[in-house]
Amino acid sequence: MEESAFNALAEAELARIETALEDCGVDIDIEPKPGGVLELEFDNGSKMILNRHTAAREIWVAAKSGGFHFRPQEGRWISARDGAELWAMLAALCSEQAGEPVRLAPPA
């Protein structure tokens, strides 16, 4: 995949994630940063970073429980490690850090 196509795809996915997090009903401070980065801060002070990694053509998630890498495959973002889907993993990671259930669904 060309770099510009990947960057556009990743930026669109990060924007969808930002919208879903804003609408999830849980108090999460979301701060977009330059270069395709979303910084999340939870009420307990813990943070999570999501970013596009252009060289690897992945979206990376750095959470309290570890780091995760997702590649675009057939319209979804799939973990390079275990085949997990980005949205399901992100909901689980955010729930863990927020200390309450976080339900995320891609905006239509």
Secondary structure, DSSP 4 states (H G I P E B T S, - for coil): --HHHHHHHHHHHHHHHHHHHHTSSS-EEEEEETTTEEEEEETTS-EEEEEEETTTTEEEEEETTEEEEEEEETTEEEETTT--BHHHHHHHHHHHHHTS--------
